[in-house]
Amino acid sequence: MAAGIQGLSNVPELRRRILFTLLALAIYRIAVQVPTPGINADALMALFSRAGSTLFGFVDMFSGGALRRLSVCALGIMPYISASIILQLLTVVIPALDQLKKEGPEGRRKMAFYTRYLTVAISLVQGMGIAIGLESMTGPNGQMIVLNPGWEFRLMTTLTLTTGTVFLMWLGEQITEHGIGNGISLIIFAGIVARMPSAIINTFRLMRTGEINPALMLFLVVMMVAVVAFIVFMERAQRRIPIHYARRTVGRTVYGGQTTHLPLKVNMSGVIPPIFASSIIMFPATIANFVPMEFMQTLANQLRPGTLLYESLYVALIVFFCFFYTAIIFNPEEVAENLQKYGGYIPGIRPGRPTAEFIDRVLTRITVIGAIYVSAICVLPAILITKFNVPFYFGGTALLIVVGVAMDTMAQVESHLITRHYEGFIKQGRLRGRR
């Protein structure tokens, strides 16, 4: 670790990239504090204090508390993520998009272009929906959240929130290009981590007042370390299928004769399944809170985190989306076709259709393990809150994102250090021939 930290100071390019990333994230946190005009901030904060188990609380978690302030970045980067996922789903039903995805760098640029415009469209719809919804909301004391309702407020709020999302999208792309790590993921990471210090301080305050037993606190710390280690292990877990390439001669050049492997990640779908599952379950619960009917209020209470109905639906949807999203991003038939085209084969398996069936069979088995792992991590908060009365959100989608983004960022830092080390070795050593 000490050698790695020293290496950061010895690589000017990596140091500049890290400083640029930290500066961009600081700008993001400053933008989160800028409020949208025309809002009663106290009434809105009081309303969100009761909305932790609704869709508003879920979006507020990913925006780093921007939605409860209704800042210019209240929508966060979620419209961009939604647009990216929608385009990936459309590649299954629209052959032109699927072909565009396979066209290399030019195809990726066009897909990014479509993603940006779809992000703007989603932001406009969501911004208008939030503006209209806030006009009909009141705080716990009956105070109006919107000071001057009307079309002027709606258009201004829609334009402000859309501009904030576009700014975050641009900032994330700048981090990816000039900084270190994936910019969009780091913005979500910063939004989640920003709320951790207050949660930790609140936990220690409860421990000092005697509301939390010190033995329970020690148990939670040990469990947190164990869960993080388990997430790291599972995120790195792979099923490596051996691949052999037959030797072939093209002109005077000999190709093939190599042995490699096809890595299949256990959790290939990442954090997409819990995000989709939470959004789908919390949407009817959020709508039910604004409908003054006894049946709807009962439904809203049953769909709160910690209830048996919520957790059962949550796990079922996570398992479904794990298989669904994995089937979208990984095509065994395409992989088998490419292997056969370049002379590759799996030992003991015939090329073509049998290879695709074998890969699909292996992928199905490891996806079952990945779905169980994601479900276990995501239901952990409900167990801690209901059984141990833990006062802050621990585990779940937020923890998966934090650990995953941290691992990816450290991997990029390590790759920069290794590249610099190899360049220095070649420059100093001057590898020469025998003569």
C-alpha positions as CSV (number, residue, x, y, z in Angstrom):
1,M,0.0,0.0,0.0
2,A,2.8,2.4,0.9
3,A,4.6,1.6,-2.4
4,G,1.3,2.2,-4.3
5,I,0.8,5.6,-2.6
6,Q,4.4,6.6,-3.4
7,G,3.8,5.5,-7.0
8,L,0.9,7.9,-7.3
9,S,3.2,10.9,-6.5
10,N,5.8,9.7,-9.0
11,V,3.4,9.6,-12.0
12,P,2.5,13.2,-13.1
13,E,-0.2,12.1,-15.5
14,L,-1.9,9.9,-13.0
15,R,-1.6,12.6,-10.3
16,R,-3.3,15.1,-12.7
17,R,-6.1,12.7,-13.5
18,I,-6.8,12.1,-9.8
19,L,-6.8,15.8,-9.0
20,F,-9.1,16.5,-12.0
21,T,-11.5,13.7,-10.7
22,L,-11.6,15.1,-7.2
23,L,-12.1,18.7,-8.5
24,A,-15.0,17.5,-10.7
25,L,-16.7,15.6,-7.8
26,A,-16.3,18.7,-5.6
27,I,-18.1,20.8,-8.3
28,Y,-20.8,18.2,-8.3
29,R,-21.3,18.4,-4.6
30,I,-21.4,22.2,-4.8
31,A,-24.1,22.0,-7.5
32,V,-26.2,19.7,-5.3
33,Q,-26.5,22.6,-2.8
34,V,-27.9,25.1,-5.3
35,P,-31.7,25.1,-4.9
36,T,-34.4,25.5,-7.5
37,P,-36.3,28.9,-7.1
38,G,-39.8,29.0,-5.9
39,I,-39.7,26.2,-3.3
40,N,-40.5,26.2,0.4
41,A,-37.3,24.3,1.5
42,D,-38.4,23.6,5.1
43,A,-41.7,22.1,4.0
44,L,-40.0,20.0,1.4
45,M,-37.4,18.6,3.8
46,A,-40.1,17.7,6.3
47,L,-42.0,15.9,3.5
48,F,-39.0,13.9,2.5
49,S,-38.3,12.9,6.1
50,R,-41.4,10.6,5.7
51,A,-40.6,9.4,2.2
52,G,-37.6,7.2,2.8
53,S,-39.5,4.0,1.7
54,T,-41.0,5.5,-1.5
55,L,-39.6,6.1,-5.0
56,F,-38.7,9.6,-3.9
57,G,-36.5,8.3,-1.2
58,F,-34.9,5.8,-3.6
59,V,-34.0,8.5,-6.1
60,D,-32.9,10.9,-3.4
61,M,-30.4,8.2,-2.2
62,F,-28.8,8.1,-5.7
63,S,-28.8,11.9,-6.1
64,G,-26.9,12.4,-2.8
65,G,-29.7,14.3,-1.1
66,A,-30.3,16.6,-4.0
67,L,-34.0,15.7,-4.5
68,R,-35.0,16.5,-0.9
69,R,-33.5,20.0,-1.5
70,L,-34.9,20.2,-5.0
71,S,-31.5,21.5,-6.2
72,V,-30.6,22.0,-9.8
73,C,-29.2,18.5,-9.8
74,A,-32.3,16.9,-8.2
75,L,-32.8,14.4,-11.0
76,G,-29.2,13.3,-10.7
77,I,-27.7,11.1,-13.3
78,M,-30.6,8.6,-13.2
79,P,-32.2,9.8,-16.5
80,Y,-28.9,9.1,-18.3
81,I,-28.8,5.6,-16.7
82,S,-32.4,5.0,-17.7
83,A,-31.7,6.1,-21.3
84,S,-28.7,3.8,-21.5
85,I,-30.7,0.8,-20.3
86,I,-33.6,1.6,-22.6
87,L,-31.3,1.7,-25.6
88,Q,-29.7,-1.6,-24.6
89,L,-33.2,-3.2,-24.3
90,L,-34.1,-1.7,-27.7
91,T,-31.2,-3.4,-29.4
92,V,-33.0,-6.7,-28.8
93,V,-36.1,-5.6,-30.8
94,I,-34.6,-3.1,-33.3
95,P,-32.0,-4.8,-35.6
96,A,-30.6,-1.4,-36.8
97,L,-29.5,-0.6,-33.2
98,D,-28.1,-4.0,-32.7
99,Q,-26.0,-3.6,-35.9
100,L,-25.0,-0.1,-34.9
101,K,-23.6,-1.5,-31.6
102,K,-21.4,-3.9,-33.5
103,E,-19.8,-1.2,-35.7
104,G,-16.9,-0.4,-33.4
105,P,-16.0,3.1,-32.3
106,E,-18.2,4.8,-34.8
107,G,-21.2,2.8,-33.7
108,R,-20.4,3.6,-30.0
109,R,-20.3,7.3,-30.8
110,K,-23.7,7.1,-32.5
111,M,-25.2,5.2,-29.5
112,A,-23.8,7.8,-27.1
113,F,-25.3,10.5,-29.3
114,Y,-28.8,8.8,-29.1
115,T,-28.3,8.3,-25.4
116,R,-27.7,12.0,-24.8
117,Y,-30.9,13.1,-26.6
118,L,-33.0,10.4,-24.9
119,T,-31.6,11.6,-21.6
120,V,-32.8,15.1,-22.4
121,A,-36.3,13.8,-23.3
122,I,-36.6,11.7,-20.1
123,S,-35.4,14.7,-18.0
124,L,-38.0,16.9,-19.5
125,V,-40.8,14.5,-18.8
126,Q,-39.6,13.8,-15.2
127,G,-39.0,17.5,-14.5
128,M,-42.5,18.4,-15.6
129,G,-43.9,15.6,-13.6
130,I,-42.0,16.7,-10.4
131,A,-43.1,20.3,-11.0
132,I,-46.8,19.4,-11.3
133,G,-46.6,16.9,-8.4
134,L,-45.0,19.5,-6.1
135,E,-47.8,22.0,-6.7
136,S,-50.4,19.6,-5.1
137,M,-48.2,18.6,-2.2
138,T,-48.1,20.2,1.3
139,G,-45.8,19.8,4.2
140,P,-46.7,18.1,7.5
141,N,-48.0,21.4,8.9
142,G,-50.2,22.1,5.8
143,Q,-47.6,24.5,4.3
144,M,-47.6,24.8,0.5
145,I,-44.3,23.5,-1.0
146,V,-44.6,25.6,-4.1
147,L,-44.7,29.3,-3.3
148,N,-46.2,30.5,-6.6
149,P,-47.7,27.6,-8.6
150,G,-48.5,28.0,-12.2
151,W,-47.0,27.4,-15.7
152,E,-44.2,29.8,-15.0
153,F,-43.0,27.6,-12.1
154,R,-43.5,24.4,-14.1
155,L,-41.5,25.6,-17.1
156,M,-38.7,27.1,-15.0
157,T,-38.4,23.9,-12.8
158,T,-38.4,21.7,-15.9
159,L,-35.7,23.7,-17.6
160,T,-33.7,23.9,-14.4
161,L,-33.8,20.2,-13.6
162,T,-33.1,19.2,-17.2
163,T,-30.1,21.6,-17.4
164,G,-28.8,20.1,-14.1
165,T,-29.0,16.5,-15.5
166,V,-27.3,17.6,-18.8
167,F,-24.5,19.3,-16.7
168,L,-23.9,16.1,-14.7
169,M,-23.9,14.0,-17.9
170,W,-21.2,16.4,-19.4
171,L,-19.3,16.3,-16.1
172,G,-19.3,12.5,-16.0
173,E,-18.0,12.4,-19.6
174,Q,-15.2,14.8,-18.7
175,I,-14.2,12.6,-15.7
176,T,-14.1,9.6,-18.0
177,E,-12.0,11.3,-20.6
178,H,-9.6,13.5,-18.4
179,G,-9.9,11.9,-15.0
180,I,-9.7,8.4,-13.6
181,G,-12.5,5.8,-13.5
182,N,-16.0,5.9,-15.1
183,G,-17.4,9.4,-14.6
184,I,-21.1,8.4,-14.4
185,S,-20.4,5.7,-11.8
186,L,-18.2,8.0,-9.7
187,I,-21.0,10.7,-9.6
188,I,-23.4,8.0,-8.2
189,F,-20.6,6.9,-5.9
190,A,-20.1,10.4,-4.6
191,G,-23.8,10.9,-4.0
192,I,-24.1,7.7,-1.9
193,V,-20.9,8.2,0.0
194,A,-21.8,11.9,0.9
195,R,-24.5,10.6,3.2
196,M,-22.4,8.1,5.1
197,P,-20.6,10.5,7.5
198,S,-23.9,11.8,8.9
199,A,-25.2,8.3,9.2
200,I,-22.1,7.1,11.1
201,I,-22.2,10.2,13.4
202,N,-25.8,9.5,14.1
203,T,-25.0,5.9,14.9
204,F,-22.3,6.8,17.4
205,R,-24.6,9.4,19.0
206,L,-27.2,6.7,19.6
207,M,-24.5,4.5,21.1
208,R,-23.4,7.2,23.5
209,T,-27.0,7.7,24.6
210,G,-27.4,4.0,25.2
211,E,-29.9,3.3,22.5
212,I,-27.4,1.0,20.8
213,N,-25.5,-1.7,22.7
214,P,-21.7,-1.4,22.2
215,A,-21.6,-5.2,21.7
216,L,-24.2,-4.8,18.9
217,M,-22.1,-2.0,17.4
218,L,-19.0,-4.2,17.4
219,F,-21.0,-7.0,15.8
220,L,-22.2,-4.6,13.0
221,V,-18.7,-3.4,12.3
222,V,-17.5,-7.0,11.9
223,M,-20.4,-7.9,9.8
224,M,-19.8,-4.8,7.6
225,V,-16.2,-5.9,6.9
226,A,-17.3,-9.4,6.2
227,V,-20.0,-8.3,3.8
228,V,-17.6,-6.0,1.9
229,A,-15.1,-8.8,1.6
230,F,-17.8,-11.1,0.4
231,I,-18.9,-8.6,-2.2
232,V,-15.3,-8.1,-3.5
233,F,-15.0,-11.9,-3.7
234,M,-18.2,-12.4,-5.6
235,E,-17.6,-9.4,-8.0
236,R,-14.3,-10.9,-9.0
237,A,-15.6,-14.5,-9.2
238,Q,-15.4,-16.0,-12.7
239,R,-16.1,-19.2,-14.4
240,R,-13.3,-19.6,-16.9
241,I,-14.1,-21.9,-19.9
242,P,-10.9,-23.1,-21.6
243,I,-10.6,-22.1,-25.3
244,H,-8.1,-23.7,-27.7
245,Y,-7.2,-22.2,-31.1
246,A,-6.2,-24.6,-33.9
247,R,-2.9,-23.8,-35.7
248,R,-3.5,-22.6,-39.3
249,T,-1.2,-21.1,-41.9
250,V,-2.1,-18.0,-44.0
251,G,0.6,-17.4,-46.6
252,R,3.9,-17.5,-44.6
253,T,2.3,-16.6,-41.3
254,V,1.2,-19.2,-38.8
255,Y,-1.8,-18.3,-36.6
256,G,-3.4,-20.0,-33.6
257,G,-2.0,-22.8,-31.6
258,Q,-2.8,-20.9,-28.4
259,T,-4.8,-21.7,-25.3
260,T,-6.8,-19.1,-23.5
261,H,-10.1,-18.9,-21.6
262,L,-13.6,-17.3,-21.8
263,P,-14.3,-15.5,-18.5
264,L,-17.9,-15.5,-17.4
265,K,-18.6,-13.3,-14.3
266,V,-20.9,-14.7,-11.6
267,N,-22.6,-11.4,-11.3
268,M,-22.7,-10.4,-15.0
269,S,-25.7,-8.0,-14.6
270,G,-24.1,-5.8,-12.0
271,V,-26.5,-3.6,-10.0
272,I,-29.1,-3.2,-12.7
273,P,-31.5,-5.9,-11.3
274,P,-31.9,-4.3,-7.8
275,I,-32.3,-0.8,-9.3
276,F,-35.1,-2.1,-11.7
277,A,-36.7,-4.2,-8.9
278,S,-36.7,-1.3,-6.4
279,S,-38.1,1.2,-9.0
280,I,-40.9,-1.2,-10.0
281,I,-42.0,-2.0,-6.4
282,M,-41.8,1.5,-5.1
283,F,-43.7,3.1,-7.9
284,P,-47.2,1.8,-6.8
285,A,-46.3,2.5,-3.2
286,T,-45.5,6.1,-4.0
287,I,-48.7,6.5,-6.0
288,A,-50.7,5.0,-3.2
289,N,-49.5,7.6,-0.7
290,F,-51.2,10.3,-2.7
291,V,-54.5,8.5,-3.1
292,P,-56.9,9.1,-0.1
293,M,-58.4,5.6,-0.2
294,E,-58.1,3.0,2.6
295,F,-57.3,0.2,0.1
296,M,-54.4,2.2,-1.4
297,Q,-53.1,3.1,2.0
298,T,-53.1,-0.6,3.0
299,L,-51.2,-1.4,-0.2
300,A,-48.7,1.3,0.5
301,N,-48.0,-0.1,4.0
302,Q,-47.6,-3.6,2.7
303,L,-45.1,-2.5,0.0
304,R,-42.7,-0.9,2.5
305,P,-39.2,-2.3,3.0
306,G,-39.2,-5.0,5.7
307,T,-42.6,-6.4,5.0
308,L,-42.9,-10.0,3.8
309,L,-44.7,-9.0,0.6
310,Y,-42.1,-6.4,-0.3
311,E,-39.1,-8.6,0.3
312,S,-40.7,-11.5,-1.6
313,L,-41.4,-9.4,-4.6
314,Y,-38.0,-7.8,-4.4
315,V,-36.2,-11.1,-4.5
316,A,-38.4,-12.5,-7.3
317,L,-37.8,-9.4,-9.4
318,I,-34.1,-9.4,-8.8
319,V,-33.8,-13.0,-9.9
320,F,-35.9,-12.2,-13.0
321,F,-33.9,-9.2,-14.0
322,C,-30.6,-11.0,-13.4
323,F,-31.5,-13.6,-16.1
324,F,-33.2,-11.0,-18.3
325,Y,-30.3,-8.5,-18.4
326,T,-27.7,-11.2,-18.7
327,A,-29.5,-12.6,-21.7
328,I,-29.5,-9.1,-23.3
329,I,-25.8,-8.3,-22.8
330,F,-24.4,-11.8,-23.5
331,N,-25.3,-13.9,-26.5
332,P,-23.9,-17.4,-26.4
333,E,-24.7,-18.1,-30.1
334,E,-22.7,-15.0,-31.1
335,V,-19.8,-16.1,-29.0
336,A,-19.9,-19.6,-30.4
337,E,-20.0,-18.2,-34.0
338,N,-17.0,-15.9,-33.4
339,L,-15.0,-18.9,-31.9
340,Q,-15.8,-21.0,-34.9
341,K,-14.9,-18.2,-37.3
342,Y,-11.4,-17.7,-35.8
343,G,-10.7,-21.4,-35.3
344,G,-11.4,-21.6,-31.5
345,Y,-13.1,-24.5,-29.8
346,I,-13.9,-25.8,-26.3
347,P,-12.1,-29.1,-25.6
348,G,-14.6,-31.9,-25.8
349,I,-17.4,-29.7,-27.3
350,R,-18.1,-29.6,-31.0
351,P,-18.0,-26.1,-32.6
352,G,-21.2,-24.3,-33.6
353,R,-24.5,-25.1,-32.0
354,P,-23.2,-27.5,-29.3
355,T,-20.7,-24.8,-28.1
356,A,-23.5,-22.3,-27.8
357,E,-25.7,-24.7,-25.8
358,F,-22.7,-25.5,-23.5
359,I,-22.0,-21.8,-22.9
360,D,-25.7,-21.1,-22.3
361,R,-25.9,-24.0,-19.8
362,V,-22.8,-22.8,-17.8
363,L,-24.1,-19.2,-17.9
364,T,-27.5,-20.3,-16.5
365,R,-25.9,-22.1,-13.6
366,I,-23.6,-19.2,-12.6
367,T,-26.4,-16.7,-13.1
368,V,-28.4,-18.6,-10.4
369,I,-25.5,-18.2,-8.0
370,G,-25.2,-14.5,-8.9
371,A,-29.0,-13.9,-8.4
372,I,-28.9,-15.5,-5.0
373,Y,-25.8,-13.4,-4.1
374,V,-27.4,-10.1,-5.2
375,S,-30.7,-11.0,-3.4
376,A,-28.9,-11.8,-0.2
377,I,-27.0,-8.5,-0.2
378,C,-30.1,-6.5,-1.0
379,V,-32.4,-7.9,1.7
380,L,-29.7,-7.4,4.3
381,P,-30.9,-3.9,5.2
382,A,-34.4,-5.2,6.0
383,I,-32.9,-7.8,8.4
384,L,-30.7,-5.3,10.1
385,I,-33.4,-2.7,10.5
386,T,-36.2,-5.1,11.7
387,K,-34.1,-7.4,13.8
388,F,-31.3,-5.2,15.1
389,N,-32.9,-1.7,14.8
390,V,-29.9,-0.3,12.9
391,P,-30.6,3.4,12.3
392,F,-28.9,3.8,9.0
393,Y,-29.1,2.1,5.6
394,F,-26.5,-0.6,5.3
395,G,-26.0,-3.0,2.4
396,G,-28.2,-3.3,-0.6
397,T,-27.9,-1.6,-3.9
398,A,-25.9,1.3,-2.4
399,L,-23.2,-1.0,-1.0
400,L,-23.0,-2.9,-4.3
401,I,-22.4,0.3,-6.2
402,V,-19.9,1.8,-3.7
403,V,-17.8,-1.4,-3.6
404,G,-18.0,-2.0,-7.4
405,V,-17.1,1.5,-8.4
406,A,-14.2,1.6,-5.9
407,M,-12.8,-1.7,-7.3
408,D,-13.1,-0.5,-10.9
409,T,-11.4,2.8,-10.1
410,M,-8.5,1.2,-8.2
411,A,-8.1,-1.2,-11.1
412,Q,-7.6,1.7,-13.5
413,V,-5.1,3.3,-11.1
414,E,-3.2,0.1,-10.9
415,S,-3.2,-0.2,-14.7
416,H,-1.7,3.3,-15.0
417,L,1.0,2.4,-12.5
418,I,1.8,-0.8,-14.3
419,T,2.0,0.9,-17.7
420,R,4.3,3.6,-16.2
421,H,6.5,0.9,-14.7
422,Y,6.9,-1.0,-17.9
423,E,7.6,2.1,-19.9
424,G,10.4,3.0,-17.4
425,F,11.8,-0.5,-17.5
426,I,12.0,-0.5,-21.3
427,K,13.5,3.0,-21.4
428,Q,16.2,2.3,-18.8
429,G,17.0,-1.2,-19.7
430,R,17.2,-0.7,-23.4
431,L,16.5,-4.3,-24.4
432,R,18.9,-5.1,-27.2
433,G,19.7,-8.1,-29.4
434,R,22.7,-10.3,-28.9
435,R,24.7,-8.5,-31.5
